[in-house]
């Protein structure tokens, strides 16, 4: 509904214009003023879309009123209706951008045509503003996407010169992650969920169909927000998610570092699937809530040995030792039993060792009288394992290559991390860890990058419809596909097809 201000010092004239407006069968919110000065005061307190004014009035005439509208940059369409047909008035009105100058008595047909023209102009301006706003929004999202992926902030500012980036307002980041494709479902749009909007989130940035970054300001309690978000997602979407909370962002340049920190925090979900929110210094805040159970760590170390990942094996063995270093309540026999089982797994992968070698070292374990000697025996075995792997010149993990080849062949299907991990008999978080070590990218980002490359290729080299290209690349929701493409390349699929140039290049 558009707001109209009628300005005339004669009540009968104002009533006549009201009558003509009601006959137009259009919805208007109508207000009145008795002269230009009265109208100007109203316009400084309220916003109007259309000004219908007489010319000759006391205190301030119509031309002076419109001059003030122009000087104060008010976005109004101005129409004059007057009994004064002096050429000088008409000339000044044209210079001020008046839509029409209607002589009294007002012809209903002329009035109708003028108002229809004004409404059409307002609708066109509204559509143009919305398009411009969306375009600025898309550019901002692409700039933010580049920043969290490690692009130099000064390069981004040069590329988007004139765009108000204002990255400094973000003080914490949340990483929301699902174990399957969640974002892109037709019923998922956090920006339309009133409960989520009430959390005070400043910005969303979708990474892929399983991950989204959420940016918070100074005034928001990040851990509480993450806990509430997890609860709302469970309540409204009947889905379990994991959320990692970054430490404070001191400078926008630190964004990539904070996203890497979030990835490391998210690794905790492998050990603690029952915990939904992970944040820095969680152990001290939670009275030791994050603890590693024996079975989980033993499985992790078995996978390290299987994957020939000695670095990870050492890291997990250190955690294992740290757990039992001060556990006085555990019997020595139980601890030695755990360590001897680990030693058995290690010896099983060292060439040239047999059961006799294992039995000899296990016997040494049970004869040790201090914890340090016990751990030393395993550390020596790990060193031998590392030397064995080096001698074999292992160059990579076959499981990672299997997953990559599967993605290349099936990028149009759902590629949930749970399904990919099952395919190579690994835990999902472990697959993510070794995949990142091997490729330098986390698995979800690798999938999105490949899908975007394929979509780009199809846009350049085929005449397939955009909705079909999205579906062929694993995006059943075409709107989600278009927004993902825009974030990745800085331009919509349609504009890319028309120009062949991505905004980020």
C-alpha positions as CSV (number, residue, x, y, z in Angstrom):
1,X,0.0,0.0,0.0
2,X,1.4,3.4,-1.0
3,X,1.1,6.5,1.2
4,X,-0.2,9.7,-0.4
5,X,0.0,13.2,1.0
6,X,-2.6,15.7,-0.4
7,X,-1.6,19.4,0.1
8,X,-4.1,22.2,-0.5
9,X,-5.3,25.1,1.6
10,X,-8.9,24.4,0.5
11,X,-10.7,21.6,2.2
12,X,-13.1,21.1,-0.7
13,X,-10.2,20.6,-3.0
14,X,-8.6,18.0,-0.7
15,X,-11.9,16.2,-0.5
16,X,-12.3,16.2,-4.3
17,X,-8.8,14.6,-4.7
18,X,-9.7,12.0,-2.0
19,X,-12.9,11.2,-4.0
20,X,-11.0,10.7,-7.2
21,X,-8.4,8.5,-5.5
22,X,-11.1,6.2,-4.0
23,X,-12.6,5.8,-7.5
24,X,-9.3,4.4,-8.8
25,X,-9.9,1.1,-7.1
26,X,-6.3,1.2,-5.7
27,X,-5.3,0.9,-2.1
28,X,-3.7,4.1,-0.7
29,X,-3.0,5.3,2.8
30,X,-4.1,9.0,2.5
31,X,-3.0,12.0,4.6
32,X,-3.6,15.7,4.2
33,X,-1.8,19.0,4.8
34,X,-3.2,22.6,4.5
35,X,0.0,24.2,3.1
36,X,3.6,23.5,2.1
37,X,5.0,24.3,5.6
38,X,2.5,21.9,7.2
39,X,3.3,19.2,4.6
40,X,7.1,19.6,5.1
41,X,6.7,19.1,8.9
42,X,4.6,15.9,8.2
43,X,7.2,14.6,5.7
44,X,10.0,15.0,8.2
45,X,8.0,12.8,10.7
46,X,6.5,10.3,8.2
47,X,7.4,8.7,4.9
48,X,5.2,9.2,1.9
49,X,5.4,7.7,-1.6
50,X,3.3,10.2,-3.5
51,X,2.9,14.0,-3.1
52,X,-0.2,15.6,-4.7
53,X,0.1,19.4,-4.1
54,X,-1.4,22.7,-5.2
55,X,0.9,25.5,-6.2
56,X,-0.4,28.7,-4.6
57,X,-0.7,28.3,-0.8
58,X,0.1,30.5,2.2
59,X,3.5,30.2,4.2
60,X,5.1,27.9,1.6
61,X,3.8,27.3,-2.0
62,X,3.9,23.9,-3.8
63,X,7.0,24.6,-5.9
64,X,9.0,25.5,-2.7
65,X,7.7,22.4,-1.0
66,X,8.9,20.2,-3.9
67,X,12.2,22.0,-3.9
68,X,12.6,20.9,-0.3
69,X,11.6,17.3,-1.2
70,X,14.4,17.3,-3.8
71,X,17.0,18.9,-1.5
72,X,16.3,16.4,1.4
73,X,16.5,13.5,-1.1
74,X,13.1,12.1,-0.3
75,X,12.1,9.3,-2.6
76,X,8.7,10.6,-3.6
77,X,6.8,11.0,-6.8
78,X,5.4,14.6,-7.0
79,X,2.3,15.6,-8.9
80,X,0.9,19.2,-9.1
81,X,-2.8,19.9,-9.5
82,X,-3.5,23.7,-9.8
83,X,-5.6,26.3,-11.3
84,X,-2.5,28.3,-12.1
85,X,-1.3,27.7,-15.6
86,X,1.6,30.1,-15.7
87,X,4.4,28.8,-17.8
88,X,7.1,29.8,-15.3
89,X,5.5,27.4,-12.7
90,X,5.3,24.6,-15.2
91,X,9.0,25.1,-16.2
92,X,10.2,25.0,-12.6
93,X,8.1,21.9,-12.0
94,X,9.7,20.1,-14.9
95,X,13.2,21.1,-13.6
96,X,12.3,19.6,-10.2
97,X,11.2,16.3,-11.8
98,X,7.5,16.6,-11.2
99,X,5.7,13.6,-12.8
100,X,2.7,15.7,-14.1
101,X,1.1,19.1,-13.9
102,X,-2.7,18.8,-13.8
103,X,-4.8,21.9,-14.2
104,X,-8.0,22.4,-12.2
105,X,-10.7,21.5,-12.5
106,X,-9.1,18.0,-12.5
107,X,-10.1,15.8,-15.3
108,X,-10.9,12.3,-13.7
109,X,-9.5,10.5,-16.8
110,X,-6.3,12.5,-16.8
111,X,-6.0,12.0,-13.1
112,X,-6.4,8.3,-13.4
113,X,-3.8,8.0,-16.1
114,X,-1.3,10.1,-14.1
115,X,-1.8,8.0,-10.9
116,X,-1.4,4.7,-12.8
117,X,1.8,6.1,-14.3
118,X,3.1,7.1,-10.8
119,X,2.3,3.7,-9.4
120,X,4.0,1.9,-12.3
121,X,7.1,4.1,-11.7
122,X,7.0,3.2,-8.0
123,X,6.7,-0.5,-8.7
124,X,9.6,-0.3,-11.2
125,X,11.8,1.6,-8.7
126,X,10.9,-0.9,-5.9
127,X,11.9,-3.9,-8.2
128,X,15.1,-2.1,-9.1
129,X,16.0,-1.4,-5.5
130,X,15.3,-5.1,-4.6
131,X,17.5,-6.3,-7.5
132,X,20.3,-3.9,-6.5
133,X,20.0,-5.0,-2.8
134,X,20.1,-8.7,-3.8
135,X,23.1,-8.0,-6.0
136,X,24.9,-6.3,-3.2
137,X,24.0,-9.2,-0.9
138,X,25.4,-11.8,-3.4
139,X,28.6,-9.8,-3.7
140,X,29.0,-9.6,0.1
141,X,28.4,-13.3,0.5
142,X,31.0,-14.1,-2.2
143,X,33.6,-11.7,-0.5
144,X,32.9,-13.4,2.9
145,X,33.3,-16.8,1.3
146,X,36.6,-15.8,-0.2
147,X,37.8,-14.5,3.2
148,X,37.0,-17.7,5.2
149,X,38.8,-19.7,2.5
150,X,42.0,-17.8,3.0
151,X,41.9,-15.0,0.4
152,X,43.9,-11.9,1.4
153,X,41.6,-9.3,2.9
154,X,43.3,-6.4,1.1
155,X,42.8,-8.2,-2.3
156,X,39.1,-8.6,-1.4
157,X,38.7,-4.9,-0.5
158,X,40.4,-3.9,-3.8
159,X,38.1,-6.2,-5.8
160,X,35.0,-5.0,-4.0
161,X,35.9,-1.3,-3.7
162,X,32.8,0.6,-2.8
163,X,31.0,-2.3,-1.1
164,X,30.6,-1.8,2.6
165,X,32.2,-5.1,3.8
166,X,32.3,-4.4,7.5
167,X,33.7,-7.8,8.5
168,X,34.9,-6.4,11.8
169,X,31.4,-6.7,13.3
170,X,31.8,-10.5,13.5
171,X,33.2,-11.6,16.8
172,X,32.5,-15.3,16.9
173,X,31.7,-18.0,14.3
174,X,29.7,-21.2,14.7
175,X,30.2,-24.2,12.4
176,X,27.0,-26.2,12.1
177,X,27.5,-29.7,10.7
178,X,25.3,-32.7,9.8
179,X,26.4,-36.2,8.8
180,X,24.3,-36.1,5.7
181,X,23.0,-33.6,3.1
182,X,20.7,-31.3,5.2
183,X,21.0,-27.8,3.7
184,X,19.3,-27.6,0.4
185,X,16.2,-29.4,1.6
186,X,13.1,-27.5,0.5
187,X,11.9,-27.0,4.1
188,X,15.3,-25.7,5.4
189,X,15.8,-22.0,5.5
190,X,17.2,-20.6,8.8
191,X,16.4,-17.1,7.7
192,X,12.7,-17.8,7.8
193,X,12.7,-19.6,11.1
194,X,11.4,-17.2,13.7
195,X,13.0,-19.0,16.6
196,X,16.4,-19.0,14.9
197,X,16.1,-15.3,13.9
198,X,15.4,-14.5,17.6
199,X,18.9,-15.7,18.5
200,X,20.5,-12.5,17.1
201,X,22.5,-14.1,14.3
202,X,24.2,-11.6,12.0
203,X,25.1,-13.6,9.0
204,X,24.8,-17.1,7.5
205,X,27.3,-18.5,5.0
206,X,26.5,-21.9,3.5
207,X,29.7,-24.0,2.9
208,X,28.0,-27.1,1.4
209,X,25.0,-29.3,1.9
210,X,26.3,-30.5,5.2
211,X,27.9,-27.4,6.7
212,X,27.0,-23.8,7.4
213,X,28.9,-21.0,9.1
214,X,27.0,-18.6,11.4
215,X,28.5,-15.3,12.4
216,X,27.8,-13.6,15.7
217,X,28.4,-10.1,17.0
218,X,29.8,-8.9,20.3
219,X,26.5,-8.9,22.2
220,X,25.7,-12.6,21.7
221,X,26.6,-15.4,24.1
222,X,28.1,-17.8,21.5
223,X,27.9,-21.0,23.5
224,X,24.4,-20.4,24.6
225,X,23.4,-19.5,21.0
226,X,24.9,-22.7,19.8
227,X,23.1,-24.8,22.4
228,X,19.8,-23.1,21.6
229,X,20.4,-23.6,17.9
230,X,21.0,-27.3,18.3
231,X,17.8,-27.6,20.4
232,X,15.7,-25.7,17.8
233,X,17.1,-27.8,14.9
234,X,16.1,-31.0,16.8
235,X,12.7,-29.6,17.7
236,X,11.8,-28.0,14.3
237,X,13.5,-30.3,11.8
238,X,13.9,-33.5,13.8
239,X,17.6,-33.6,13.0
240,X,20.7,-34.0,15.1
241,X,23.6,-31.6,14.4
242,X,27.0,-30.8,15.8
243,X,28.1,-27.2,16.4
244,X,31.6,-25.9,17.0
245,X,32.2,-22.4,18.5
246,X,35.2,-20.4,17.6
247,X,37.3,-18.3,20.0
248,X,37.0,-14.5,19.7
249,X,37.9,-12.9,16.4
250,X,40.3,-10.1,17.0
251,X,40.8,-9.1,13.3
252,X,38.9,-10.0,10.1
253,X,42.3,-11.3,8.8
254,X,41.9,-14.1,11.3
255,X,38.8,-15.6,9.7
256,X,40.6,-18.5,7.9
257,X,42.4,-19.4,11.1
258,X,39.1,-19.4,13.1
259,X,37.5,-21.7,10.5
260,X,40.5,-24.1,10.8
261,X,40.0,-23.9,14.6
262,X,36.3,-24.9,14.1
263,X,37.3,-27.9,12.0
264,X,39.6,-29.1,14.7
265,X,36.9,-28.6,17.4
266,X,34.5,-30.5,15.2
267,X,36.8,-33.5,15.2
268,X,35.7,-34.1,18.8
269,X,32.4,-35.4,17.6
270,X,34.1,-38.7,16.7
271,X,34.9,-39.3,20.4
272,X,31.7,-37.8,21.8
273,X,28.7,-38.2,19.5
274,X,26.5,-37.5,22.6
275,X,27.9,-33.9,22.9
276,X,26.4,-31.5,20.4
277,X,28.4,-28.3,21.1
278,X,32.1,-28.0,21.2
279,X,34.1,-24.9,22.1
280,X,37.6,-23.8,23.1
281,X,38.7,-24.8,26.7
282,X,35.7,-27.0,27.0
283,X,37.6,-29.4,29.3
284,X,38.3,-26.8,32.0
285,X,34.8,-25.2,31.7
286,X,33.0,-28.6,31.9
287,X,34.9,-30.3,34.8
288,X,36.5,-32.8,32.5
289,X,33.3,-33.4,30.5
290,X,35.4,-34.3,27.4
291,X,37.1,-37.6,28.3
292,X,38.2,-40.3,25.9
293,X,36.9,-43.8,26.6
294,X,39.2,-46.8,26.1
295,X,37.2,-48.4,23.3
296,X,37.1,-45.2,21.2
297,X,40.8,-44.5,21.5
298,X,41.8,-48.1,20.8
299,X,39.6,-48.1,17.7
300,X,41.2,-44.8,16.6
301,X,44.7,-46.2,17.0
302,X,43.8,-49.4,15.1
303,X,42.6,-47.2,12.2
304,X,45.8,-45.1,12.4
305,X,47.8,-48.3,12.0
306,X,45.6,-49.5,9.2
307,X,45.9,-46.1,7.4
308,X,49.7,-46.1,8.1
309,X,49.3,-42.7,9.7
310,X,52.1,-42.7,12.3
311,X,51.6,-39.0,13.1
312,X,48.0,-39.6,14.1
313,X,49.0,-42.8,16.0
314,X,51.5,-40.8,18.1
315,X,48.9,-38.1,18.8
316,X,46.2,-40.6,19.9
317,X,48.7,-42.6,21.9
318,X,49.7,-39.4,23.8
319,X,46.1,-38.9,24.7
320,X,45.8,-42.5,25.8
321,X,48.9,-42.1,28.0
322,X,47.6,-38.8,29.4
323,X,44.4,-40.4,30.4
324,X,46.1,-43.1,32.5
325,X,49.2,-41.2,33.8
326,X,47.3,-40.0,36.9
327,X,44.6,-42.7,37.1
328,X,45.6,-44.2,40.5
329,X,42.3,-46.0,40.8
330,X,43.0,-48.2,37.7
331,X,44.9,-51.5,38.4
332,X,48.4,-51.9,36.8
333,X,47.2,-55.2,35.3
334,X,44.3,-53.5,33.5
335,X,46.6,-50.8,32.1
336,X,49.2,-53.3,31.0
337,X,46.5,-55.4,29.4
338,X,45.4,-52.4,27.3
339,X,49.0,-51.5,26.3
340,X,49.8,-55.1,25.3
341,X,46.7,-55.2,23.0
342,X,47.9,-52.1,21.3
343,X,51.4,-53.6,21.0
344,X,49.9,-56.6,19.3
345,X,48.2,-54.4,16.7
346,X,51.4,-52.5,16.0
347,X,53.5,-55.7,15.7
348,X,50.9,-57.1,13.3
349,X,52.0,-54.4,10.8
350,X,55.8,-54.6,11.2
351,X,57.5,-56.8,8.7
352,X,59.9,-59.4,10.1
353,X,58.3,-59.7,13.5
354,X,56.6,-62.8,14.8
355,X,54.7,-64.1,17.8
356,X,58.0,-64.7,19.7
357,X,59.0,-61.0,19.4
358,X,55.6,-59.9,20.6
359,X,55.6,-62.3,23.5
360,X,59.1,-61.1,24.5
361,X,58.0,-57.4,24.7
362,X,54.6,-58.2,26.3
363,X,56.6,-60.1,29.0
364,X,58.7,-56.9,29.5
365,X,55.5,-54.9,29.8
366,X,54.2,-57.0,32.6
367,X,57.5,-56.8,34.4
368,X,57.7,-53.0,34.3
369,X,57.3,-51.2,37.6
370,X,56.7,-47.7,36.4
371,X,54.4,-46.0,33.9
372,X,57.2,-44.4,31.9
373,X,58.9,-47.7,31.1
374,X,55.5,-49.1,30.0
375,X,54.9,-46.2,27.5
376,X,58.5,-46.4,26.4
377,X,58.0,-49.9,25.1
378,X,55.1,-48.9,22.9
379,X,56.9,-45.8,21.7
380,X,59.8,-47.9,20.5
381,X,57.4,-50.2,18.7
382,X,55.8,-47.1,17.0
383,X,59.2,-46.0,15.9
384,X,59.8,-49.4,14.3
385,X,56.4,-49.2,12.6
386,X,57.3,-45.7,11.2
387,X,60.6,-47.1,9.8
388,X,58.7,-50.0,8.3
389,X,56.2,-47.7,6.5
390,X,59.0,-45.5,5.2
391,X,60.9,-48.5,3.8
392,X,57.7,-49.4,1.9
393,X,57.6,-45.9,0.4
394,X,53.9,-45.5,1.1
395,X,52.7,-42.6,-0.9
396,X,49.0,-42.3,0.0
397,X,45.9,-43.8,1.5
398,X,44.0,-46.1,-0.9
399,X,40.8,-45.3,1.0
400,X,41.1,-41.6,0.2
401,X,41.6,-42.4,-3.5
402,X,38.6,-44.8,-3.5
403,X,36.5,-42.0,-2.0
404,X,37.7,-39.4,-4.6
405,X,37.0,-41.7,-7.5
406,X,33.6,-42.4,-6.1
407,X,32.9,-38.7,-5.9
408,X,34.1,-38.2,-9.5
409,X,31.7,-40.8,-10.7
410,X,28.7,-40.0,-8.5
411,X,28.8,-36.3,-7.9
412,X,25.1,-36.0,-8.9
413,X,24.0,-38.3,-6.0
414,X,23.9,-37.7,-2.3
415,X,27.4,-37.9,-0.9
416,X,26.9,-38.0,2.9
417,X,30.1,-38.5,4.9
418,X,28.5,-41.5,6.7
419,X,27.9,-43.3,3.5
420,X,31.4,-42.6,2.1
421,X,33.0,-43.7,5.4
422,X,31.0,-47.0,5.4
423,X,32.1,-47.6,1.9
424,X,35.8,-47.8,3.0
425,X,35.1,-49.2,6.5
426,X,36.2,-46.1,8.4
427,X,34.6,-43.9,11.0
428,X,33.2,-40.7,9.5
429,X,35.4,-38.3,11.5
430,X,38.5,-40.4,10.8
431,X,37.8,-40.4,7.1
432,X,37.5,-36.6,7.3
433,X,40.8,-36.3,9.1
434,X,42.8,-38.5,6.7
435,X,41.1,-37.0,3.7
436,X,42.2,-33.5,4.8
437,X,45.7,-34.6,5.5
438,X,45.9,-36.3,2.1
439,X,44.3,-33.6,-0.1
440,X,44.6,-30.4,2.0
441,X,40.8,-30.0,1.9
442,X,38.1,-31.2,4.1
443,X,35.8,-33.8,2.5
444,X,32.7,-31.6,2.3
445,X,34.6,-28.7,0.7
446,X,36.1,-31.1,-1.8
447,X,32.7,-32.4,-2.8
448,X,31.3,-28.9,-3.3
449,X,34.3,-27.7,-5.3
450,X,34.0,-30.7,-7.7
451,X,30.3,-30.2,-8.1
452,X,30.8,-26.5,-8.8
453,X,33.5,-27.3,-11.4
454,X,31.1,-29.7,-13.1
455,X,28.3,-27.2,-13.0
456,X,30.5,-24.5,-14.5
457,X,31.6,-26.9,-17.3
458,X,28.0,-27.7,-18.2
459,X,27.0,-24.0,-18.2
460,X,29.9,-23.3,-20.6
461,X,29.6,-26.3,-22.9
462,X,25.9,-27.3,-22.9
463,X,22.5,-25.8,-23.4
464,X,21.0,-27.8,-20.5
465,X,18.5,-25.9,-18.3
466,X,19.9,-24.5,-15.1
467,X,17.5,-26.6,-13.0
468,X,18.7,-29.7,-14.8
469,X,22.3,-28.8,-14.3
470,X,21.7,-28.3,-10.6
471,X,20.0,-31.8,-10.4
472,X,22.9,-33.4,-12.3
473,X,25.3,-31.9,-9.8
474,X,23.5,-33.2,-6.8
475,X,21.3,-30.2,-6.1
476,X,17.6,-31.1,-6.3
477,X,16.6,-27.6,-5.0
478,X,17.4,-25.2,-7.8
479,X,17.3,-22.1,-5.5
480,X,19.9,-23.6,-3.3
481,X,22.0,-24.6,-6.3
482,X,21.9,-21.0,-7.6
483,X,22.8,-19.5,-4.2
484,X,25.7,-22.0,-3.8
485,X,27.0,-21.2,-7.3
486,X,26.8,-17.5,-6.5
487,X,28.7,-17.8,-3.2
488,X,31.4,-19.9,-5.0
489,X,31.9,-17.9,-8.2
490,X,30.4,-14.5,-7.2
491,X,27.9,-14.6,-10.1
492,X,24.6,-16.4,-10.7
493,X,24.5,-19.5,-13.1
494,X,22.4,-17.5,-15.6
495,X,24.8,-14.5,-15.6
496,X,27.8,-16.8,-15.8
497,X,26.3,-18.5,-18.9
498,X,25.6,-15.2,-20.5
499,X,29.0,-13.7,-19.8
500,X,31.2,-16.7,-19.3
501,X,33.0,-14.9,-16.5
502,X,33.0,-15.7,-12.8
503,X,33.1,-12.8,-10.4
504,X,35.8,-14.3,-8.3
505,X,38.3,-14.5,-11.1
